[in-house]
Amino acid sequence: MTKTILIFLAVATISFGQIEQGTYQLGGGFGFQTGSTGKGDSKTDITEWHISPQASFFLIDNFSVGLELAYRSSSSSSSISKEEMDRDLLYFGPIIQFFFPVNENVFSFLKASYSHSISDLSSKRELLYFDPTIGEPGYTLSQTKSSLSSDRYVIGGGLAMFMNEFVSIEPQVVFEMDRFVTKSELKSVIGSETHKIRFSNESNFLIFSVGVNYYIRKEIF
C-alpha cells in the first residue's frame, strides 16, 4: 500500500508540473473581522482589519523564501470599564512556503513565517469615583500612551488555484501566535499622578483568509 501511494505521488508530481526555480511571487491578502467577547455589562466590542503584502522567490522547484509585510489595525471598547483602545501594528519578517501539485492548475501548500513589530498605543478610560462635593458617583478620565512590541508566529496551509499561467487565488487557514510586551505611561486628568506599567500577554488565532498572487516566471541561467 505504501509503495502504491509513493508511486502515485511521484507520477502526480511528474504529470502536473512544478512552480519552477527562479519564479517570483508577488501578492498578499486582506481580511476584516468584527465581534465581541464577554456577556452583558462586561462585553467588549472588537473591530479589526489587516493587509499582508509579500514577495517571494523560488530557490528550487516548489519551494520559496520571501519577506512579508503585515499591517493590522484594531479598535475595541469595553462596556464595563468604559475603555476605548486603538491599536496599529506593522509586522515585518521572513516567510517560507512548500508547494505540492494537485493537478495542472491547483497546488496545495504549507507555509510558516515569523515577524516582529514595534508600535504605539493610545487609550482613554473612564473610571468610576465618588465625588464628595455632590455626594454621588461620577467619572474621571485617564489617558494612556504605550509602546508595544510583538512577535508573531504563523503556520498553516491552503490551495493555490491558478486562473491562468500567472495569477492564482489562494484560500488558506493558518494558526497565528502573538506574543506582546507593553510598556505604558498612565496620566490622570485629575491631579498630576503618573504611573509606569510593563506587562506581557499572548493571543492565539485560527484565521481563514483569501489572497491573490502574481507569479513572474523567469528562467535561471
C-alpha positions as a Markdown table, in Angstrom:
| # | Residue | x | y | z |
|---|---|---|---|---|
| 1 | Met | 0.0 | 0.0 | 0.0 |
| 2 | Thr | 2.8 | 2.4 | 0.9 |
| 3 | Lys | 4.6 | 1.6 | -2.4 |
| 4 | Thr | 1.4 | 2.4 | -4.3 |
| 5 | Ile | 1.0 | 5.8 | -2.6 |
| 6 | Leu | 4.6 | 6.7 | -3.2 |
| 7 | Ile | 4.3 | 5.7 | -6.9 |
| 8 | Phe | 1.1 | 7.7 | -7.3 |
| 9 | Leu | 2.7 | 10.8 | -5.7 |
| 10 | Ala | 5.8 | 10.5 | -7.9 |
| 11 | Val | 3.6 | 10.2 | -11.1 |
| 12 | Ala | 1.4 | 13.1 | -10.0 |
| 13 | Thr | 4.5 | 15.3 | -9.5 |
| 14 | Ile | 5.8 | 14.5 | -12.9 |
| 15 | Ser | 2.4 | 14.8 | -14.6 |
| 16 | Phe | 1.2 | 18.0 | -13.0 |
| 17 | Gly | 4.4 | 20.0 | -13.3 |
| 18 | Gln | 6.2 | 22.4 | -11.0 |
| 19 | Ile | 6.4 | 26.0 | -9.9 |
| 20 | Glu | 9.8 | 26.4 | -11.4 |
| 21 | Gln | 13.1 | 27.5 | -9.8 |
| 22 | Gly | 13.6 | 31.2 | -10.4 |
| 23 | Thr | 9.9 | 32.2 | -10.3 |
| 24 | Tyr | 9.0 | 35.4 | -8.4 |
| 25 | Gln | 5.8 | 35.5 | -6.4 |
| 26 | Leu | 4.1 | 38.9 | -5.6 |
| 27 | Gly | 0.8 | 39.4 | -3.8 |
| 28 | Gly | -0.8 | 39.0 | -0.4 |
| 29 | Gly | -4.2 | 39.0 | 1.3 |
| 30 | Phe | -6.8 | 41.2 | 3.0 |
| 31 | Gly | -9.1 | 40.4 | 5.9 |
| 32 | Phe | -11.7 | 42.1 | 8.2 |
| 33 | Gln | -13.4 | 40.9 | 11.3 |
| 34 | Thr | -15.8 | 42.3 | 13.9 |
| 35 | Gly | -17.3 | 40.8 | 17.0 |
| 36 | Ser | -17.5 | 40.9 | 20.8 |
| 37 | Thr | -16.3 | 39.0 | 23.9 |
| 38 | Gly | -18.0 | 38.6 | 27.2 |
| 39 | Lys | -21.6 | 38.9 | 28.1 |
| 40 | Gly | -24.0 | 41.7 | 29.2 |
| 41 | Asp | -22.3 | 44.6 | 31.1 |
| 42 | Ser | -18.8 | 43.0 | 30.7 |
| 43 | Lys | -18.9 | 42.8 | 26.9 |
| 44 | Thr | -16.0 | 44.1 | 24.8 |
| 45 | Asp | -16.6 | 45.0 | 21.1 |
| 46 | Ile | -13.7 | 44.5 | 18.7 |
| 47 | Thr | -13.2 | 45.5 | 15.1 |
| 48 | Glu | -10.1 | 44.6 | 13.2 |
| 49 | Trp | -8.8 | 44.6 | 9.6 |
| 50 | His | -5.4 | 43.6 | 8.2 |
| 51 | Ile | -3.5 | 43.6 | 4.9 |
| 52 | Ser | -0.4 | 41.5 | 4.3 |
| 53 | Pro | 1.6 | 42.0 | 1.1 |
| 54 | Gln | 4.5 | 39.7 | 0.4 |
| 55 | Ala | 7.3 | 38.9 | -2.1 |
| 56 | Ser | 8.9 | 35.5 | -2.5 |
| 57 | Phe | 11.5 | 33.8 | -4.7 |
| 58 | Phe | 11.6 | 30.1 | -5.6 |
| 59 | Leu | 15.1 | 28.8 | -4.7 |
| 60 | Ile | 14.2 | 25.4 | -6.1 |
| 61 | Asp | 11.1 | 23.9 | -7.7 |
| 62 | Asn | 8.1 | 24.3 | -5.4 |
| 63 | Phe | 10.0 | 25.9 | -2.6 |
| 64 | Ser | 10.1 | 29.7 | -2.0 |
| 65 | Val | 11.5 | 32.1 | 0.6 |
| 66 | Gly | 10.5 | 35.7 | 0.9 |
| 67 | Leu | 9.5 | 38.6 | 3.1 |
| 68 | Glu | 6.1 | 39.5 | 4.4 |
| 69 | Leu | 4.8 | 42.9 | 5.5 |
| 70 | Ala | 1.6 | 42.8 | 7.6 |
| 71 | Tyr | -0.4 | 45.8 | 8.8 |
| 72 | Arg | -3.1 | 45.3 | 11.3 |
| 73 | Ser | -5.5 | 47.9 | 12.8 |
| 74 | Ser | -7.9 | 47.2 | 15.6 |
| 75 | Ser | -10.2 | 49.1 | 17.9 |
| 76 | Ser | -12.0 | 47.9 | 21.0 |
| 77 | Ser | -14.4 | 49.3 | 23.6 |
| 78 | Ser | -15.4 | 47.8 | 26.9 |
| 79 | Ser | -18.9 | 48.4 | 28.4 |
| 80 | Ile | -17.8 | 47.7 | 32.0 |
| 81 | Ser | -14.6 | 49.9 | 32.2 |
| 82 | Lys | -15.7 | 52.5 | 29.6 |
| 83 | Glu | -12.3 | 51.9 | 28.0 |
| 84 | Glu | -11.6 | 52.6 | 24.3 |
| 85 | Met | -8.4 | 51.4 | 22.7 |
| 86 | Asp | -6.9 | 51.8 | 19.2 |
| 87 | Arg | -4.0 | 49.6 | 18.2 |
| 88 | Asp | -2.0 | 49.7 | 14.9 |
| 89 | Leu | 0.7 | 47.1 | 14.3 |
| 90 | Leu | 3.2 | 46.8 | 11.4 |
| 91 | Tyr | 4.9 | 43.4 | 11.2 |
| 92 | Phe | 7.9 | 42.5 | 9.0 |
| 93 | Gly | 9.7 | 39.2 | 8.7 |
| 94 | Pro | 10.6 | 36.1 | 6.6 |
| 95 | Ile | 8.3 | 33.5 | 5.2 |
| 96 | Ile | 8.8 | 30.1 | 3.6 |
| 97 | Gln | 6.4 | 28.0 | 1.5 |
| 98 | Phe | 6.3 | 24.4 | 0.2 |
| 99 | Phe | 4.1 | 23.7 | -2.8 |
| 100 | Phe | 2.6 | 20.3 | -3.8 |
| 101 | Pro | 0.9 | 19.8 | -7.2 |
| 102 | Val | -2.6 | 18.5 | -7.1 |
| 103 | Asn | -3.5 | 18.9 | -10.8 |
| 104 | Glu | -2.4 | 21.1 | -13.7 |
| 105 | Asn | -4.0 | 24.3 | -12.2 |
| 106 | Val | -4.0 | 23.6 | -8.4 |
| 107 | Phe | -1.2 | 23.3 | -5.8 |
| 108 | Ser | -1.6 | 22.7 | -2.1 |
| 109 | Phe | 1.0 | 24.5 | 0.1 |
| 110 | Leu | 2.3 | 24.7 | 3.6 |
| 111 | Lys | 3.7 | 28.0 | 5.0 |
| 112 | Ala | 5.5 | 29.3 | 8.0 |
| 113 | Ser | 6.5 | 32.8 | 8.9 |
| 114 | Tyr | 7.9 | 34.9 | 11.7 |
| 115 | Ser | 7.6 | 38.7 | 12.1 |
| 116 | His | 8.3 | 41.4 | 14.7 |
| 117 | Ser | 6.6 | 44.7 | 15.4 |
| 118 | Ile | 7.1 | 47.8 | 17.4 |
| 119 | Ser | 4.2 | 50.2 | 17.6 |
| 120 | Asp | 2.3 | 52.8 | 19.7 |
| 121 | Leu | -1.0 | 52.6 | 21.5 |
| 122 | Ser | -3.4 | 55.2 | 22.8 |
| 123 | Ser | -6.4 | 54.7 | 25.0 |
| 124 | Lys | -9.0 | 56.7 | 27.1 |
| 125 | Arg | -10.6 | 55.2 | 30.2 |
| 126 | Glu | -13.4 | 56.4 | 32.3 |
| 127 | Leu | -13.0 | 55.4 | 36.0 |
| 128 | Leu | -15.9 | 55.5 | 38.5 |
| 129 | Tyr | -15.2 | 57.5 | 41.6 |
| 130 | Phe | -17.1 | 59.1 | 44.4 |
| 131 | Asp | -17.4 | 62.9 | 44.3 |
| 132 | Pro | -17.8 | 64.3 | 47.9 |
| 133 | Thr | -18.9 | 67.7 | 46.6 |
| 134 | Ile | -22.1 | 66.3 | 45.1 |
| 135 | Gly | -22.4 | 63.2 | 47.2 |
| 136 | Glu | -22.8 | 60.8 | 44.3 |
| 137 | Pro | -20.6 | 58.7 | 41.9 |
| 138 | Gly | -19.1 | 60.3 | 38.8 |
| 139 | Tyr | -16.5 | 59.6 | 36.2 |
| 140 | Thr | -12.9 | 60.8 | 35.7 |
| 141 | Leu | -10.8 | 60.4 | 32.5 |
| 142 | Ser | -7.3 | 59.0 | 32.3 |
| 143 | Gln | -5.1 | 58.9 | 29.2 |
| 144 | Thr | -2.5 | 56.2 | 28.4 |
| 145 | Lys | 0.4 | 56.2 | 26.0 |
| 146 | Ser | 2.1 | 52.9 | 25.4 |
| 147 | Ser | 4.9 | 51.3 | 23.4 |
| 148 | Leu | 4.1 | 47.8 | 22.2 |
| 149 | Ser | 6.5 | 45.2 | 20.8 |
| 150 | Ser | 5.1 | 42.0 | 19.4 |
| 151 | Asp | 6.5 | 38.7 | 18.0 |
| 152 | Arg | 4.2 | 36.9 | 15.5 |
| 153 | Tyr | 4.4 | 33.2 | 14.5 |
| 154 | Val | 2.3 | 31.8 | 11.7 |
| 155 | Ile | 2.0 | 28.2 | 10.4 |
| 156 | Gly | -0.7 | 26.9 | 8.1 |
| 157 | Gly | -1.6 | 25.9 | 4.6 |
| 158 | Gly | -4.0 | 26.3 | 1.7 |
| 159 | Leu | -4.6 | 26.0 | -2.0 |
| 160 | Ala | -3.1 | 28.0 | -4.9 |
| 161 | Met | -5.7 | 27.8 | -7.7 |
| 162 | Phe | -4.3 | 29.3 | -10.9 |
| 163 | Met | -6.7 | 31.2 | -13.1 |
| 164 | Asn | -4.0 | 31.4 | -15.8 |
| 165 | Glu | -0.3 | 30.9 | -16.1 |
| 166 | Phe | 0.5 | 33.9 | -13.8 |
| 167 | Val | -2.4 | 34.6 | -11.4 |
| 168 | Ser | -3.7 | 32.4 | -8.5 |
| 169 | Ile | -6.4 | 32.7 | -5.9 |
| 170 | Glu | -5.2 | 31.3 | -2.6 |
| 171 | Pro | -7.6 | 30.4 | 0.2 |
| 172 | Gln | -5.8 | 29.4 | 3.4 |
| 173 | Val | -6.1 | 28.5 | 7.0 |
| 174 | Val | -3.3 | 29.5 | 9.4 |
| 175 | Phe | -2.7 | 29.3 | 13.2 |
| 176 | Glu | -1.3 | 32.6 | 14.4 |
| 177 | Met | 0.5 | 33.0 | 17.8 |
| 178 | Asp | 1.2 | 36.6 | 19.0 |
| 179 | Arg | 3.4 | 37.4 | 22.0 |
| 180 | Phe | 3.1 | 41.0 | 23.3 |
| 181 | Val | 5.1 | 43.2 | 25.6 |
| 182 | Thr | 3.6 | 46.5 | 26.5 |
| 183 | Lys | 5.2 | 49.5 | 28.3 |
| 184 | Ser | 2.7 | 52.1 | 29.4 |
| 185 | Glu | 2.6 | 55.6 | 31.0 |
| 186 | Leu | -0.7 | 56.4 | 32.6 |
| 187 | Lys | -1.6 | 60.0 | 33.4 |
| 188 | Ser | -4.6 | 61.1 | 35.3 |
| 189 | Val | -6.6 | 64.2 | 34.2 |
| 190 | Ile | -7.3 | 65.0 | 37.8 |
| 191 | Gly | -4.0 | 65.7 | 39.7 |
| 192 | Ser | -0.5 | 65.1 | 38.3 |
| 193 | Glu | -0.1 | 61.4 | 39.1 |
| 194 | Thr | 1.9 | 59.3 | 36.6 |
| 195 | His | 2.3 | 55.5 | 36.7 |
| 196 | Lys | 4.6 | 53.4 | 34.5 |
| 197 | Ile | 3.5 | 49.8 | 33.8 |
| 198 | Arg | 5.1 | 46.9 | 32.0 |
| 199 | Phe | 3.2 | 43.7 | 31.2 |
| 200 | Ser | 3.2 | 40.8 | 28.7 |
| 201 | Asn | 0.4 | 38.7 | 27.3 |
| 202 | Glu | -0.3 | 36.4 | 24.3 |
| 203 | Ser | -3.1 | 35.5 | 21.9 |
| 204 | Asn | -3.7 | 32.6 | 19.6 |
| 205 | Phe | -6.0 | 32.7 | 16.5 |
| 206 | Leu | -7.2 | 30.3 | 13.8 |
| 207 | Ile | -7.6 | 32.5 | 10.8 |
| 208 | Phe | -9.2 | 31.9 | 7.4 |
| 209 | Ser | -8.2 | 34.3 | 4.6 |
| 210 | Val | -8.1 | 34.6 | 0.8 |
| 211 | Gly | -5.2 | 36.1 | -1.1 |
| 212 | Val | -4.3 | 36.8 | -4.7 |
| 213 | Asn | -0.8 | 36.3 | -6.0 |
| 214 | Tyr | 1.1 | 37.0 | -9.3 |
| 215 | Tyr | 3.8 | 34.7 | -10.5 |
| 216 | Ile | 6.6 | 36.1 | -12.6 |
| 217 | Arg | 8.2 | 33.1 | -14.3 |
| 218 | Lys | 11.9 | 33.6 | -15.0 |
| 219 | Glu | 14.5 | 31.1 | -16.1 |
| 220 | Ile | 17.8 | 31.0 | -14.2 |
| 221 | Phe | 20.9 | 30.7 | -16.3 |
